Amino acid sequence: MRPLRSVGGRLAFALLLVVAGVLSIVYLIVVPSYKTSLENNELGTLQQVLLNRAVPTYPAEPWMKQQFASTLAPKINARVIVFNLQNETPALLVPYADSDLEGDSTDVVNDPVAIDAIQLQTLARGAVTRKGQEYAEVAYPIGASVVMLSSPLHDQLQVVSVVRKRVIVAGAIATAFAALLGYAGASIFARRIRRLEEAAERIAAGNFTTPVVDHGSDELGQLARTFERMRLRLANLDRARGEFIANASHELRTPLFSLGAFLELMDPDLDEPTREEFLGQMREQVARLTKLATDLLDLSRLDAGRLTVASELIELSELAEEVAAEFRGRAGEHTIEVATEPVVAEGDAERVLQIGRILLENALVHTPSGTTVRVLTAVDGGRATLTVANDGPEIPRGAQHQIFERFYRLDGTRASGSGLGLAIARELAEVMGGRIELDSQNGWTLFTLVLSAEVPERDFQPGLV
């Protein structure tokens, strides 16, 4: 892998650029300002010497000017030059006296600082470069002459050079250290990302056994904890899927084996009563298969989110009486009682009928003969309820939270149906924005569908169902 294609390499390179940029800014601010400060200090010293010592002792006699320059120069450790103005337009300043007797004074002819002083008739100062060297100069006009002090900046520039080198060396060391430290920190950070990548790959491959662990409190730590929640949820879904397939296969296999057995027993020589008995059993198994297939189709639609429900105003009492009427012919020795009051709810009439059938069939099938089953409707504030109650055996409290799981059956109950009805009823209720409540105590078991009743009465029209 190329270094800059990795997160660690990019982070280290970004840190390197930041540090290099900061050091460059420091260099550009510190070194020039330090040089300027040294130049200003030297110019200030020369200015004080010029005004306090040179100007007050400046001789009026021309023949004294050379002696003045030669005597003052060693005392102030600077070159002293006296200029005379030869031509006023353009100004031509030539050295008349120069403390540097051994040198050639032509290098200071028309010196820019001296020109400024004679033209402006005031003190002038600045730094100039002659023959590759920099000098600090201060000049003051006296009549048609100019007295100028010139001091080389060699020592100051050497100090600046030392500072520049040290800043560069320190910056290089700091940059290298930042690069190493940044790469080390970025590598640690990148390893955390790689661990999350590996965890995502494991989860994508269907391996939900290894937990996703990152103890950091930053965004990566939060992402790891999100991955862990996803892993647990997918593990539960995978386990539920496996159980669902196993249970569905078992439920399908039982009636299919029964049908196969009856077909093998069917013989042309069978007497008519036995034939009719076998055909009746086969019809029951076909009906069982049909109901199981319908239930599985509903569950698959619910799981895929493709089961749509209407949102309309419905009259629960009418739906309750309709469901009770459907099952009176199949009640056998059970007693079905209906006690309803007008209740307007918001939901889907067809799905409410489906839930009512599931609850009523569950009460008839899984309770002993002679049991009383009641279908009730009521309204309590914003709650519209449809309740199916029976006085059969109570559901143990420890099993009440499992009763709505797919393919779950209570121990000792009759093994009829698919074991999917209550699961479908609960999920249909939730799709409509409601829920199913279970209460089993004091000799009664109540399954209650709860829907919203908070709708304006003027919106309800009779016969909407």
C-alpha positions in Angstrom: 0.0 0.0 0.0 1.3 3.4 -0.9 1.8 5.5 2.3 -0.4 8.5 1.2 -3.3 6.2 0.4 -3.5 5.0 4.0 -5.3 7.0 6.7 -2.2 7.0 8.9 0.0 8.3 6.1 -2.5 11.1 5.2 -2.9 12.1 8.8 0.9 12.2 9.3 1.4 14.2 6.1 -1.3 16.6 7.2 0.3 17.1 10.6 3.7 17.6 8.8 2.2 20.3 6.6 0.7 22.0 9.6 3.9 22.0 11.6 5.9 23.1 8.6 3.5 25.9 7.9 3.6 27.1 11.6 7.4 27.0 11.6 7.5 28.9 8.3 5.3 31.6 9.7 7.4 31.8 12.9 10.5 32.1 10.7 9.0 34.8 8.5 7.9 36.8 11.6 10.9 36.3 13.9 14.0 36.6 11.7 13.1 39.8 9.7 11.7 41.5 12.8 14.8 40.6 14.7 17.0 42.0 11.9 15.0 45.2 11.8 15.2 45.5 15.6 19.0 45.2 15.5 19.2 47.8 12.7 17.0 50.2 14.6 19.0 49.8 17.8 22.2 50.6 15.8 20.6 53.6 14.1 19.3 54.8 17.4 22.8 54.7 19.0 24.3 56.5 16.0 21.5 59.2 16.1 22.2 59.9 19.8 26.0 60.2 19.2 25.4 62.4 16.2 23.1 64.8 18.0 24.9 64.8 21.3 28.5 64.6 20.4 29.1 65.3 16.7 26.9 68.2 15.9 27.8 70.3 19.1 31.5 69.9 18.3 31.3 70.5 14.6 33.9 73.1 13.6 33.1 76.1 11.6 36.5 76.3 10.0 36.9 74.2 6.9 40.5 73.2 7.6 39.3 71.7 11.0 36.8 69.3 9.5 39.2 66.5 8.7 40.6 66.6 12.2 37.1 66.6 13.6 36.3 63.4 11.6 39.5 61.7 12.5 39.3 62.5 16.2 35.6 61.6 16.6 35.6 58.3 14.7 37.6 56.1 17.1 35.7 57.5 20.1 32.3 56.5 18.7 33.5 53.4 16.8 31.9 54.6 13.6 33.0 56.2 10.3 32.6 60.0 10.2 32.1 61.7 6.9 31.6 65.4 6.1 29.9 66.2 2.8 29.9 69.4 0.9 27.2 70.3 -1.5 28.8 71.0 -4.9 25.7 71.5 -7.1 22.2 72.3 -5.8 20.4 71.0 -8.8 20.9 68.1 -9.1 22.3 67.8 -5.6 25.9 66.5 -5.7 27.4 65.6 -2.3 31.0 64.8 -2.2 33.1 63.8 0.8 35.1 66.7 2.2 36.4 65.0 5.2 36.5 61.2 5.9 37.7 59.4 9.0 38.6 56.5 6.7 41.9 57.9 5.4 43.1 54.6 4.0 40.0 54.0 1.9 38.5 55.5 -1.1 35.7 58.0 -0.3 34.1 57.7 -3.7 31.9 54.9 -2.4 29.9 57.4 -0.4 29.5 60.0 -3.1 25.8 61.1 -3.2 25.0 58.7 -0.4 21.2 58.3 -0.3 20.9 59.0 3.4 23.0 62.2 3.1 21.0 63.2 0.1 17.7 62.9 2.1 19.2 65.0 4.9 20.3 67.9 2.6 17.1 67.8 0.6 14.7 67.6 3.6 17.0 69.8 5.9 16.4 67.4 8.8 18.0 64.3 10.3 17.9 61.3 8.1 18.7 57.6 8.9 18.6 54.3 7.2 20.5 51.2 6.1 22.4 51.0 2.8 24.4 48.4 1.0 27.9 49.2 -0.4 30.2 46.6 -2.0 28.0 43.8 -0.7 28.0 44.9 2.9 25.2 46.6 4.9 25.7 49.8 6.9 23.6 51.8 9.3 23.8 55.5 8.6 22.6 58.7 10.2 23.1 62.1 8.6 22.4 65.7 9.7 22.5 68.9 7.6 24.6 71.9 8.8 24.3 74.7 6.3 25.7 73.5 2.9 27.4 70.5 4.6 26.2 67.2 5.9 27.7 65.2 8.8 27.1 61.5 8.5 28.0 58.6 10.8 28.2 55.2 9.2 28.6 51.9 11.0 28.8 48.4 9.5 26.0 46.0 10.4 28.3 43.0 10.1 28.1 41.9 13.7 24.3 42.4 13.9 23.9 40.4 10.6 26.0 37.6 12.0 23.7 37.4 15.0 20.7 37.3 12.6 22.4 34.6 10.6 23.0 32.5 13.8 19.4 33.0 14.8 18.2 32.1 11.2 20.3 28.9 11.2 19.1 27.9 14.7 15.5 28.5 13.7 15.9 26.4 10.6 17.7 23.6 12.4 15.1 23.7 15.2 12.3 23.8 12.7 13.8 20.8 10.8 14.1 18.8 14.0 10.6 19.8 15.1 9.2 18.9 11.7 10.9 15.5 11.8 9.7 14.9 15.3 6.2 16.0 14.4 6.3 13.7 11.4 7.4 10.7 13.5 5.0 11.4 16.3 2.2 12.1 13.8 2.8 8.9 12.0 2.9 6.9 15.2 -0.4 8.5 16.4 -2.0 8.2 13.0 -0.9 4.5 12.9 -2.7 3.9 16.2 -5.7 5.7 14.9 -5.6 3.8 11.6 -5.3 0.5 13.5 -8.6 1.3 15.2 -10.2 1.9 11.8 -8.8 -1.3 10.5 -10.2 -3.2 13.4 -13.6 -1.7 12.6 -13.1 -2.6 9.0 -12.3 -6.2 9.9 -15.3 -6.3 12.2 -17.5 -5.0 9.3 -16.1 -7.7 7.1 -16.8 -10.4 9.6 -20.4 -9.2 10.1 -20.9 -9.0 6.3 -19.6 -12.6 6.0 -22.2 -13.7 8.6 -19.8 -14.2 11.6 -21.7 -12.6 14.5 -19.7 -14.4 17.3 -16.8 -11.9 17.8 -17.7 -8.7 19.6 -16.7 -5.3 18.3 -14.7 -3.7 21.1 -13.2 -0.2 21.2 -12.9 1.6 24.5 -12.4 5.0 23.1 -14.8 7.8 23.9 -14.4 9.6 20.6 -16.3 9.2 17.3 -14.6 5.9 16.5 -15.5 4.5 19.9 -19.1 5.6 19.3 -19.0 4.0 15.8 -17.6 0.7 17.4 -20.5 0.7 19.9 -22.9 1.2 17.0 -21.3 -1.7 15.2 -21.6 -3.8 18.3 -25.3 -3.1 18.6 -25.7 -3.9 14.9 -23.8 -7.2 15.5 -26.1 -8.2 18.3 -29.2 -7.3 16.4 -28.1 -9.2 13.3 -27.1 -12.1 15.5 -30.6 -12.2 17.0 -32.1 -11.8 13.5 -29.9 -14.6 12.2 -30.8 -16.9 15.1 -34.5 -16.0 14.7 -34.2 -16.7 10.9 -32.7 -20.1 11.6 -35.4 -20.9 14.2 -38.1 -19.6 11.8 -36.9 -21.8 9.0 -36.6 -24.8 11.3 -40.1 -24.3 12.8 -41.6 -23.6 9.4 -40.1 -26.7 8.0 -41.4 -28.7 10.9 -44.9 -27.2 10.6 -44.9 -28.0 6.8 -43.5 -31.4 7.2 -46.2 -32.7 9.6 -49.2 -32.1 7.4 -47.3 -33.2 4.3 -46.3 -36.5 6.0 -49.9 -37.0 7.0 -51.1 -36.4 3.5 -48.5 -38.8 2.2 -49.6 -41.5 4.7 -53.3 -41.1 3.8 -52.5 -41.3 0.1 -50.6 -44.5 0.6 -53.5 -45.9 2.6 -56.0 -45.0 0.0 -57.0 -48.2 -1.8 -59.8 -48.9 -4.2 -61.0 -51.7 -1.9 -61.5 -49.4 1.1 -65.0 -49.3 2.4 -66.9 -46.0 2.0 -66.8 -44.9 5.7 -63.1 -45.4 5.9 -62.6 -43.5 2.7 -64.7 -40.6 3.9 -62.7 -40.5 7.1 -59.4 -40.4 5.3 -60.7 -37.7 2.9 -61.9 -35.6 5.9 -58.5 -35.9 7.5 -56.8 -35.0 4.3 -59.1 -31.9 3.9 -58.0 -30.8 7.4 -54.4 -31.1 6.6 -54.8 -29.2 3.3 -56.7 -26.5 5.3 -53.8 -26.4 7.8 -51.3 -26.1 5.0 -53.3 -23.3 3.4 -53.5 -21.4 6.7 -49.8 -21.9 7.3 -48.9 -20.6 3.9 -51.2 -17.6 4.4 -49.6 -16.8 7.7 -46.1 -17.2 6.4 -47.0 -14.8 3.5 -48.3 -12.2 5.9 -45.2 -12.5 8.1 -42.9 -12.1 5.1 -44.8 -9.0 4.1 -44.6 -7.6 7.6 -40.9 -8.3 7.8 -40.3 -6.7 4.4 -42.4 -3.7 5.3 -44.6 -4.3 2.3 -47.9 -4.9 4.2 -49.9 -1.7 3.9 -52.8 -0.8 6.1 -55.5 1.9 5.7 -56.0 4.7 8.2 -59.7 5.3 8.5 -62.5 5.7 11.1 -64.0 2.3 12.0 -66.8 1.2 14.4 -65.2 -1.5 16.6 -68.6 -2.8 17.9 -69.8 -3.7 14.4 -66.5 -5.5 13.7 -66.7 -7.4 17.0 -70.2 -8.6 16.3 -69.2 -9.6 12.7 -66.3 -11.7 14.1 -68.5 -13.3 16.7 -71.1 -14.2 14.2 -68.5 -15.9 12.0 -67.4 -18.3 14.8 -70.8 -19.1 16.4 -71.2 -22.0 14.0 -67.8 -23.4 15.0 -68.0 -22.7 18.7 -69.1 -26.3 19.6 -69.6 -26.5 23.3 -68.1 -23.1 23.9 -70.3 -20.1 24.7 -69.7 -16.9 22.8 -71.0 -13.7 24.5 -70.9 -10.3 22.9 -71.0 -7.1 25.0 -70.2 -4.0 22.9 -70.7 -0.3 23.1 -70.3 2.1 20.2 -66.6 2.8 19.8 -65.0 4.8 17.0 -61.3 4.0 16.4 -58.7 4.8 13.8 -57.4 1.8 11.9 -57.9 -0.7 9.0 -61.2 -2.6 9.2 -59.9 -5.7 7.3 -56.8 -5.9 9.6 -59.0 -5.5 12.7 -61.2 -8.3 11.5 -58.1 -10.4 10.9 -56.8 -9.7 14.5 -60.3 -10.5 15.9 -60.5 -13.8 14.1 -57.0 -14.8 15.4 -57.9 -13.9 19.0 -61.3 -15.6 18.9 -60.0 -18.7 17.2 -57.1 -18.9 19.7 -59.6 -18.7 22.6 -61.8 -21.5 21.1 -59.0 -23.8 20.2 -56.8 -23.6 23.2 -59.4 -23.7 26.0 -61.4 -26.8 27.2 -65.0 -27.4 26.2 -67.6 -25.5 28.0 -65.4 -22.4 28.3 -67.1 -19.0 28.0 -65.6 -16.6 25.4 -66.6 -13.0 25.5 -66.1 -10.3 22.9 -66.1 -6.8 24.3 -65.5 -3.3 23.0 -65.0 -0.2 25.1 -63.5 3.3 25.0 -61.3 4.8 27.7 -60.3 8.4 27.0 -58.0 8.1 23.9 -58.0 4.3 24.0 -60.4 2.3 21.8 -60.3 -1.4 22.8 -61.6 -4.7 21.4 -61.2 -7.6 23.9 -61.5 -11.3 23.6 -61.7 -12.9 27.0 -62.1 -16.5 28.2 -62.4 -18.3 31.5 -60.1 -21.2 30.5 -56.8 -22.0 32.2 -54.6 -19.0 32.9 -51.4 -18.4 31.0 -48.4 -18.7 33.4 -46.8 -15.3 34.1 -43.4 -16.6 33.0 -44.8 -17.5 29.5 -46.8 -14.3 28.9 -43.9 -12.5 27.3 -43.2 -15.4 25.0 -46.8 -16.0 23.9 -46.5 -13.6 21.0 -43.3 -15.2 19.6 -43.5 -17.1 16.3 -44.2 -20.8 16.5 -44.4 -20.6 20.3 -46.9 -22.9 22.1 -47.6 -23.4 25.7 -46.6 -26.7 27.2 -49.6 -29.0 27.4 -51.7 -27.0 24.9 -53.3 -28.6 21.9 -50.9 -28.7 19.0 -53.2 -27.2 16.3 -52.6 -24.2 14.2 -49.3 -22.8 13.1 -48.2 -21.0 16.2 -48.0 -17.8 14.2 -51.4 -16.2 14.8 -50.6 -14.2 17.9 -47.3 -13.0 16.4 -49.2 -11.8 13.3 -51.9 -10.1 15.4 -49.3 -8.2 17.4 -47.4 -7.0 14.4 -50.6 -6.0 12.6 -51.6 -4.0 15.6 -48.2 -2.2 15.7 -48.5 -1.4 12.0 -51.8 0.3 12.7 -50.2 2.3 15.5 -51.7 0.2 18.3 -50.8 -2.8 20.4 -52.2 -6.0 21.9 -52.2 -6.3 25.7 -52.4 -9.6 27.6 -53.9 -10.0 31.1 -54.3 -13.5 32.6 -55.4 -13.7 36.2 -58.4 -14.3 38.5 -59.6 -17.2 36.3 -59.8 -15.0 33.1 -57.5 -14.5 30.2 -57.9 -11.3 28.2 -56.3 -10.4 24.8 -57.1 -6.7 24.1 -56.5 -4.8 20.9 -55.8 -1.1 21.7 -56.2 1.5 19.0 -56.4 5.3 19.0 -59.8 6.9 19.6 -58.6 10.5 19.6 -60.5 11.6 16.5 -63.1 14.4 16.1 -66.6 13.0 16.2 -67.7 15.2 13.3 -65.3 13.3 11.0 -67.0 10.0 11.6 -69.8 9.1 9.2 -72.2 6.1 9.9 -71.7 3.3 7.5 -68.0 4.0 7.0 -67.1 0.4 7.7 
